[in-house]
Amino acid sequence: MQRASLRGSTEAVARTLLVVVVVVVAGGGGGGVEAAHRSARQLFPTSRPDCANNLPCIPVRECPFVLNILANPTPEGFRQLRQSLCGFEGRIPLTCCPDAVGTATTPTPTPRPTVSPTRPTSGSPIQNPTPPPTPAPQPTPRPSTAAPSQPQAGEALLPPAGQCGLSSAGQTRIFFGESSPLGAYPWIALFGYTSRFNPEVVWGCGGSLINSRYVVTAGHCTAREFTFNRDLTVIRIGEHNITSEVDCENRGGRRVCAPPIQAFRPVEVTRHETFNTRGTVSDDIALIRLDRDVTFNAFVVPVCLPPATMDLGSFLGGRQAFVAGWGATERGPDTQVLQQVRVPFVTRDVCNPHYNNALLTEQVCFGGDGQRDSCFGDSGGPVVSPVQGGGAFMLLALVSFGQPSCGVVGVPAVYTSVAAYRGWILNNMKP
């Protein structure tokens, strides 16, 4: 599969975007542009900015309304353009696009989170047999998501002990928001999204391979209201550097190269039934079934699921966990090489006040130690840690949401506890 560019755009589109930015600065003031950049730092802001009449907020290059104004410029057209701007995607202006209405099936918009949205999301379900219910005005009673005591059929679909959570890069790591060693996270998946207006792939969320056919990710990575109506269309397994066809590194004086990436289509997406209805981005988890079996090798290995009874504080015992993804860093939004960072577990008592004391039992917190943090673009990606004594890696949590600015000292981010949803995962897997 030919690799799509993160930044790829034609010269004409580049000129179009330049005109739009000039119009905004001239008519709306530079401060507004700066504010827009701060509110949308990466591929997808977690929730779409408000647009009148539920219009989609999409890149200007995907909106015929904007392109028509730029092709036939008038003062009135520029006024309409300024009024339609709704944010930025990296450096690309976003617009409330009236032409997009009716061209895509948009689910009932979910309430915008009351705290600042998550790290970028991506794509909508290709097939969702049980659509999420219309959000209730008040949070519903908290359902039990723990696995029942009796054995579940899905257990047989998980890899046996000794065949999951094995990292080809070993477990001697130094983490401070840096590029990861090749093969350090052989279970990580990279998601690519396209729109009906533009077939160019935009890389957004991540996920974790849990067996040969399933990837687990954040629910908002599969919900179009969180992805500017983009669809999840490609999933890469075994990826490391987005820009290279073959990923290699030097180890001990010899050149080590990973096999070619494996690219898949999502054929079924199962999002949690009460996603985003019990609280801010609540029940933020989804299962994605791939179109064929994954081929395992030293650089492609499923991660181990934790037991439903796992207590994160006790399991970690003061150790820090590891987060990986291709999201934004302090060096900018366009991250080409898989990044890694080490983050501490934060108790609910410490984390909850940062989020209006509204976190649910299934939401856990990591971070706040210096500027170590996940960020926009990391959504759905794994938080992992090995079993005490150097065992296989367990999938502890999924990147969910955080404050608008990443890496704020003393402010942790919110993650979805995987242990709390083990039963749900097993009940929704198929052979």
N, C-alpha and C positions, 0 to 999 in steps of 0.2 A: 504494500500500500504506500503510495506516495505521501510524504509527510506534508501537512498543511502548515503554512506560516502563521505565527501568532500576530505578526504585524502586517502581513501582506495586504496591500491595497494598491490599486492602480493610480497612475499619476493624476487621472481625472478626479478620482475620489479624494486624493490628497489636496488638490486645488479646491474642491468643494468644501472640505473641512476647514481649510484655511479661511475661506470666505465666511463661513459660519462663525468661526471664532472672532474674526474681525468685526462682524456685525454685532455679536454679543458684547464685545468690549466697547465698541462705539456707542451702542444704545443702552447697555445695562450696567456698564462700569466694571472695572477690573476686579473689585471686591467680590462681585457676584460670581465671577469665574473662579476665583480662589476658593470660595465657599463650596462651589460645585465640585471642584477637585477634591476637597477634603471629605465631602459626603459620599463620593463614589471613587474609591481608591484603586479598584482593580476590575477584573473582567465583569463581574456582576455585583452590584450592591445586593445585599440579601433580600431586601424587599424593594419593589419598584417604587420610584417616587410617585407622588400623587399626580394624576392627570384627570381633567374633567371628563365626566361621562365614561369613566373606566377605560379611557384610551390607553393603548400600550405605550410605554416609554421605551423607545428603541433607538439604535444608532441612526444618525441622520442619513447615512449612506444607504440605509435600508428603507427609507420613507419616501415614496413617490411625491408626497405633498411638498417636502423640502426640496427635492431635486427639481421639481417644477418651478418653485420660487427662484431657485438659483439659475435655472435656464432662462427664466423670463423675469428678471429682477425689477421690482417696483418698490417705492417707499412703503406702500401698504403691505406688500409681501414680506419685507424685512420686519415690519412691526409684528405681523402674525408669527414670523419665525422666532423673534425674541420671546414672544409670549408663550410659544410652544416648547421652549427648551426646558428640560426637566432633570438635567444632571450631566455627568460625564462618565464614560467607560474608558479608564485610562486617560488618554488625551482626546478621545473621540466624543464630540457632543452628542447628547441624547435628546430626542424630541418626542412630545406627545403626538403620535401619528394618526390622523383621522383616516388615512387610506388603509390602515391595517385592520380597521374594524370590519368584522365579517369575513376576513380572509383566513382566519385561524380560529379554531375552536378553543375558547378561553374558559377555564373553569371559573366557578363563582369565586371572586376575589376573597382571599382570606384577610382577616383584620391585620393591619400593619402592626408589627411588634411595637410595644410601648417603650422598650429599650432599644438601643441602636442595634441594627441588624447584624447578621452573621457575616461570616466570611463568604465569599462568592458562592453562588450556588450554580446549579446547572441543570438543565434539561428536564423535560416533562416525561411522564410515563409513556412508553410506546404502547403498552397494554396494561391496564389496571383493572382487574376483574371486579374489584370492590371499590368504587369511587369513594373518596372521603366524604362524610356527611357535611351538610351545610353547617358552618360554625354556629354553636349555640350562643345566645346572649351572655350566659353565665357559664363558668367552668363546670363541667360535669364531675360527678364523684370519680375519684381516682381509681381506675381499674387496676387489677393486679396483672402485672406483666411477667412475674416470675414463673419459671418452669414448674409445672405440676410435679408432684412427687413420683407418679408412675412413669416408667420409661416412655419416651416419645419416638415415633417412627423416624423423625428427622435425625435422631442420633446416629443411625446407620449410614447416613449420607455424609457425615463429617469424617475427615481423615483421622486414622487412629493415632494414638500417642507415638511420637517418634517420627511422624511424617508431616508434622505441621510446625510452624514457627521457627524454622531453621534458617538462619541467615548465613549466606556464603561469605559475608564480610567479617564474620566472627562477632564477638561481643566487646572488644576493646575499642571504645569510641570516645571521641572528644566532641562535645556538642556546645556550640555557642552560635547558633544560627548560621550554619555553614553548609557547603555542598556535602552530600552524603557519599560514602564509599560506594562503588559499583556493587550492586547485589545486596546492599545492607537491608533493604526492605523488599524482599522478593514477592511479597503478597500485595504490594500497593498497585492500585489501578488509577489510570488517568482518564478523565472523561472529556469528550469532545462534543460540542454543540453546534448545530446549524439552525438557520431560520428559513422560513418560506420565502424571504426576500433576498437572502444571501446564502449561497451554499458553502461559503468559506468556513472552515472549522475554527471555532474559538475554544480554547482549552480552559476548563474551569475547575470543577470539583475533583475529588479523589474518592477512592473506596478501597476495600480490602477483600482479597480473594479468600473465601472460606472453604471452598471445595472446587472440583473441576468445572462446575457450571454456575456457581453463584458468587456474586460480589455484594457485600453489605456496605451501605453508605448512609449519609444523612437524608432524611425525607425531603428536605427542601431542595436538595440537588436534583430531585425528580419532579418538581412542581413548577409549572410554567409561570405562575404568578411571582415566583422568586427568580426567574431567569430571563426576563424580558421576552417571554414567549418563545424562547429557543427550545429546540428539541434535542434530547440526548440521542446521538446517532452513532457514536463510536466509542469503544472502550479499549484502551491499550493496556496490556499486561506485559511486564518485563521492560518497561520504559525507564530511562534514566536521564538522558539528555535529549530534549525534544527536537533539537536542530540537527542531530547526527543520525545517520542511517545505521551505523555500527557503534556501539558504546564500548570503549576500552579504557583501561587505566594500567599504570605500572605498579606491580607488586613485587617487592623484593628483587628488583632488577629484571623482572620478566614482564612481558606484555600480556595482559589478561583481557579477553573480549567476551562480552555476553552474546548469546544467540540473538538473531533478529527479534524485534518486538512481535507480539501476537496481537492482532486487532480483531475485535468482535463487535457484533451488533447486539443491542439489548432486545430480546424478544418478549420479555414479560417483566413488568415492574410492579412490585407490591409495596405500596406505601402503608405505613401504620394507619389503622382505621381512624384514630383520633388525632392525627397529626395537626398541630397548630390550633387545636380547639380548647385545650385545657389550660393553656398559658402561652407565653411567648415561645414560639417555635417548639411547642411541646411534642413529645413522642416523635422526635426528629430522627426517624430511622426508616430505611427502605431496603428491600432485597431486589437485586437485578439478576434475572436469569439470562445467561449468554446464549448465543445462537449455536454454539458447539462446545465440545469439551476443550479445556485448556490443556496444553502439553506441559507437564512439569519438567523442570531441569534445575540446575544449581542456582539459577537466577529467577526462577518462577516456582514459588512454594506457597501453599495456603498457610494462613496464620491460625493459631489455636484460639478457640472461643473459651472464655472464662466460665467457670461454674456459676449457676444462677445465684448461689449463696455467697459469692465473693464479696468481701468487704475490702474496698480499695485501700483504705488506710492501713489495715492489718497486712494485706498482701504486699504492699510496697515497703512497709516497715521503715519509713523515712527515706527510702530511695526515690529518685526522680524518675519520671517516665519520659518516653521519647516520642516526639511528634515529627511527621514527615509530610512534605507536600511541595507542590510547585507554585504556591501562592506568593503574594507580594512580600518583599523584604525591605529592609531599610535602604536598599540600593535601587528600589523601584518596583513597578508592578510586573515587568516582563521577566519572569524567572524561567530559565531554560533547563537548568540542571536541578534535579531533586534535592531539596533542602532538608535539613534535620535540625532539631533543637531539643534540648533537655529541659523539662518543666516539672516543678514540684506539684504534688497533689495538695489541694486547698480544701479545708473543711467547709461544710455548709455555713457554719456560724460566721466564718470570715468572709465567705464569698457572697452570701445572700444579700447583705446590705448594698452591694454594688448593683444589684438588679431588682431594686424595689421590694426586696424580701419576698419575691414571687416565684423562686425556683421550686420545681417539683422534685420528688424523691429520686426520680430517674435522671435528673440533670446533675452533673458533677462538675467540679471546677479544677483547672490546672493553670499554673502560670503566676505572674506577679513578681517573679524573682528577677530583678533587673529588667532588661528589655526582652527577655526570652519569651516568645509568644508565637502562636499560630496567627495567621492573618488572612486577608481576603484572598480567595483562590484555594485555600486549604480545606474548605468545607467537605465534610464526609470522610476526610482522611483519617488515618489510624493514629491512636495513642497506644503505644505498646510498651511492654516491659518483660524481661525474662523472669522465669520462676527463680526464686532465691537459690543461690548456688550455681547459677549459670545454666539453667534449663532452657527449654524452648520459649519463644516469645508468645505472650498472651495479648489478645486484642482487648484492651481495657475500655476504650471509649472512642467516640467519633467526634470530630470537630463540628461544632454546631453554631454558636454565635458569640459575639463579644461587643466591646465598646467600639465607637467609630474609629478611634485611633488605636492601632495595634502597639504592643510593647510598652504600655504605660506602667511604670514602676508601681508595684503594689496592687495592681488591678488584674485579677485572673480572668480568664475567658470561660465560657460555658460549653460543656461537652455532653454527649449522650452516653450514659452508662450502658455498655454492652451486656454486662451480667444481668441487668434488669430486664433485658429483652431476649435472653437466651431462649426461653420457652416460646416466645412469639416467632423467633427465627426458625426454630425447629418445626413449628406447626405450619409454616408457610413455605417450606422447601419441598420440592418434588424430585423424584429420581431422574 
